[in-house]
Amino acid sequence: MAEKKEFTKLAYSSVDDFLYGVSPFPVKTENGLEIGGGLVYPEVNFTLPGMAVTKDTMPEVLTIYKEIIDGVLQKALDLHQPGLVIEYETLPQMSEFPQFGIDIHKLLRDAMFEYEAKYGLKSAMRMTPNDLREINRPMILRGGEIVDNMFHMFRQSALDGADFLAIESTGGKEINDEAIMNADIRTAIFALGCMAPRDMAWLWQNISDIARETGAIPAGDSACGFGNTSMVLAEQGFIPKVFATLMRVATIPRALTALENGAVGPSKDCAYEGIFLKAITGTPIALEGKTAACAHFSPIGNIAAAVADLWSNESVQHIKLLSGFAPVVSTEQLIYDCRLMNVAAKQGHAKLLRDLLVDSDAYLDPQAYILKPDIAFEIAGEIVKTQNQFTRTLNAVRLTLDILRRGIDKKEITLDERESLWLERLSAQIEQVPEDEEEFIEEMKDEIDTDKCDLREYGI
Amino acid sequence: MLEQISRTVQIGNAKLVKELVKQALEDGLSPADIMNDGLIAAMAVVGDDFKNNRIFVPEMLVASRAMSQGLKILEPHLVAAGVKPIGTVVIGTVKQDLHDIGKNLVATMMRGVGATVCDLGVDVPDEIFVKKAEEIDADIVAISALLTTTMPAIGDVIKAFETAAVRDKYKIMIGGAPVNSNFAKTVGADYYSPNAAEAAELVREILSGMQVH
């Protein structure tokens, strides 16, 4: 079992040192690719065009993935890219039938090995099995075929050369989805602060064990289905941006659980909570922003890059654009983004570029505002004051409300009438959350639909 | 009274809506008028407010729940008076697609325009769409997929209706992030909708223009 870590202070003494491309505890792969060691590398992710994934279509699926990976690696070579990370995130069918996922991973990894052997192109693979446990209601978290398949896929992929093991775990999602649509921060705090960390502590001990047995690196866990779902729905005008802002902050203690239980980074690209994790743990992070617009829109396109160690496109469909296939196009875009950041750093301008990236977004949206390095430090500093994930979540959300009000008073951000109304509504909801976790759990037990959610699966 | 019911639904006061509906029935107002000019009229305002960025989904959901509470009181009276709902929709995500937030939103908004919605949930086998549509004598089947690799399953659902020789009995509409109108044509769907608000509006138009069976 991985030794449980405690994070009681920030990894930085000055926010001026909180920069992209460097982290206090870089992570190095077996072939020497160092993440957080001075350079920002692209992390490229891609997905299939519209098609079914079945036993019958697998030969075609493999052909398409081969076409994608060859195109991506060749583009990196053509542009003299010193290294890159490929993420392979399985689709549900590839987790349900793990051999599909294992075969695709092996095909991708072998191509990467080949490009390194033939042309010296260093690359690393992040393997991210889709967390299929959410298919059941109530979710069955700690056993059964789905869990066995997931661990099998982690293990075999690591043996086949996966460098980083990652996941977007779904514990707590069974009540959080509805909480998002209702902008119910109280229930979301329960999902993220009480349920998810209990699941993740168990899950990450297991993933870390697999990593240790196989020589892979336990990387990180994204709250994509929590924080990013909120961000995207806010972007579409469905839910308030202030709610999405609080949701982002509420995901931080959850994500920290992975690092307390063996994960060492780089965190997942879509885990915007990574900014806070880097401040707390000093581990490298992947992020995505403007160059992930191929996958989703966001109000944080530039600021997301400010302290990134890997810069990702999230995911792009393999479709033909005027210049070429979209994954290759996306690779080129990421490489140019990284080049600029790395040259700026080499010439001593990393802080200047970081601040430009920050200032270009921070004052236009509350979700961007809380990602400012100084504010990220303030929130991260609040989180490390205690070790209980629920208390951390509640305190971080409360502090964020204060920070938003302070930002409004200082005229650094503005909220329209609808958003202002929700700021007050959310404050009122949070006032209803008791300080004591046990008391909160007892309250929530009465409210949770037991057809959808079995708290015993979480050890509650 | 009907205007008061409408305003109370709009602000989502479910408890008061129930009381007002009871009061309206006692006062001798017709169940059809209470439904159309009280409850459904309220949701039309709410839908308009949402479409014009005056409210968010949570406010709409609160109103929708208030409307449902009013409808519960009203339903036996509607049946007794021979008033039928404007129509019935069966909705679900295709097999192996677990994404239900968008689908849930569509279902809520469809209820808001007065449709009876049977939500089959996520990861729904093709034949279950057919079975349920037949069982409840639905008018519309709404199919959702969020992934590029699950969108082909929309075509499988439509084929299942064809295989069962009941395709012509239903209007089939589809939606989801990777889906578009061209795809709808390719798989033989009748309608495509890019978002929840338009999906609900489409349902209202389809049901108001068709002979409800």
Interface residues (C-beta under 8 A of the other chain):
Chain A: T47 L48 P49 G50 M51 A52 V53 L91 P92 Q93 E96 E134 I135 D177 E178 I180 M181 N182 A183 D184 T229 L233 Q236 G237 F238 I239 P240 Q317 R418 W422
Chain B: N53 R54 I55 F56 V57 P58 L61 Q96 D97 L98 D100 I101 N104 L105 D123 L147 T148 T149 T150 M151 P152 A153 P178 F183 N195
